[in-house]
Structures are given as C-alpha cells and as structure tokens.
Amino acid sequence: MAGHSKWANIQHRKGRQDAKRGKLFTRLIKEITVAAKSGGGDPGANPRLRLAMDKASDANMPKDTVNKAIARGAGGLDGANYEEIRYEGYGISGAAVIVDCLTDNRTRTVAEVRHAFSKNGGNLGTDGSVTFMFKHCGQFLFAPGASEDKVMEAAIDAGADDVTADDEGGIEVLCEPGNFAAVKQALEANGLKADVAEITMKPLNETELAGDDASRMQKLLDALENLDDVQQVYTNASFDEQQA
C-alpha cells in the first residue's frame, strides 16, 4: 500500500459506491441468487453465498429478502436466469477497467457497456486484454488507527499472504480468495472489523490521473456503475487527492 493518497483513493471509491445505495439491494439480490444457484443454499458450505449474505447484512437488507433470493437461486422460486459476464476495456490515458455483470440478456448488456465506454472516452477491449494487470485476491482494509501488529498476527496465522501499512497508517491485508473466510473470521475473533472486506481484482500497478483526465475517468466509471446489469467495476486508475 505504498503512496500517501492510497487511503484517500479507497475512501473516495467506497464513498461513491455507497452513494449509489438505490441500486445496492438489487445487485445484492442478484449476487445472492447466483451464488445459491452455483453452490447451493447452505452458506456454511458455500463461501460465495456467505460473503454475499455478509454484504447484505452490512447493508441492512431484510432477512426475508435474503431468504427469498437464496430460495430463488436454489430452485425454490421462479426467477430470472442470470449469466455472469466480464468485460474488459480502457479508460482515459489507457487506464485499465474490468466490468463484472450479471445479466439475463447478453445482447443488451454488451451494447450498454460498449456505449458507456465510447461515450466517455474509453473503449471496450477483448477478453484478457487487461485482466493480467490485476490480481484476484481477498482484501481487507483498515482505517488509520488500527494496530498493525494485532492485525498482522491474526491475519498471518489465518493464512493471509501480506499485511502492509500506508503512509497515513491505513492497513491492507491480502490473501488468496480461498482463504478469505478464514482470515475474516480470525480478524473478527480478535475484535478487528475491516472497513472494507471483499474478494476483489486488485491492480498490480496504478495509472495516476489528475485534473481533467481524472474527472473524465470518474465520469466513465460512474456511467458503467450506473448500468443495471453491472455488479462491480475495477480499475487501476488512481486519482490525486484533489479528486479524492
């Protein structure tokens, strides 16, 4: 987590995502449904479903809504048949973008994603064009003030690969996706609740943007995140502190 503006960037992105709470329940319901369909309705035996349910709990989604989504995915209720699709592309100054979607209409989704890219100065790439610039991993982020020693001891013992602190005191824990649940459980057992806990696509290197380029890139990201079929947008773009 080198770089003085890392925490500011994380908070900036998280804040913008939280501001879109109107779409949050819809996306969580989709994720729960697909997770239950692919791995069964028992969260104890389905880590993806467990993670989706944790996110729903953090968002204060009613348990009845969660249970209906699980039942729908596990085959108990009729519902849309969602397909998982990943699109890759480039934004301002060649910044890499990954767009993960859940859709019941592939033709509609690709048209909307392509339009969002082209209208906002980016372009849709081919499969594999930018994925190599990211690492699929579990990520935990703690705000400045958390004990690095305490986080490190709990996380490493549970199977984390790396624990680092940035210049502001924010702490990042990385692990293999398969170890995410164990690391999360170990951290929380030690009274350590991360501000962000997710399985993500972490950029290996960042493209720093400032001024007009940063504003244009943010417009592209917002346009993609506002699409109904989009679940998650990842980018290696990093904004200066004025933007964040």
PEQUI-V150199 format. One line per field, one symbol per residue. phi: phi as a letter, one per 40 degrees, with the letter a starting at -180 (. if undefined). psi: psi as a letter, one per 20 degrees, with the letter a starting at -180 (. if undefined). burial: b if it has 16 or more other C-alpha atoms within 10 Angstrom, else e. Layout:
phi: ???
psi: ???
burial: ???
//
This chain:
phi: .chcbdcccccccccccccccdcccdcccdccccccccbgccccbbdccdcccccccccgcddccccccccccchcbcacccbcbbbbabbcfgdcbbbcbbabadcccccccccccccbgbacbcdgcbdccbbcacbbbbcdhccccccccccccchccabbbcccgcbbbbacdccdccccccccccgbbccbbacbbcccabbcbafccccccccccccccccccccabbaccbbccccc
psi: lqphjghggghggghhghikhhiggghgggggghghhhjrjohhjnhgggghhghhghjkpphhgghhhghghijhqqrqnqppppqqaqbpkjpqppopqpqjnhggghggggggghhkjaqparpjhihijqporpppppqphqoggggggggghijqhqpqqahijqpppqrqhijgggggggghhjkooqhporpropphqqopqrchggghghgggggghiphipgqpqqjppqrhhh.
burial: beeebbbbbeeebeeebeeeeebbbebbbbbbbbbbbebbbebeeebbbbbbbebbeeeebeeeebbbbbbbbbeeeeeeebeeebbbbbbbeebbbbbbbbbeebeebbebbbbbbeebebbbbeeebbbebbeebbbbbbbeebebeebbebbbebbbeebbbbebbbbbbbbbbebbbebbbbbeeeebbbeebbbbbbbeebeebeeeebebbbbbbbbbbeeebbbbbbbbbbbbeebb
//
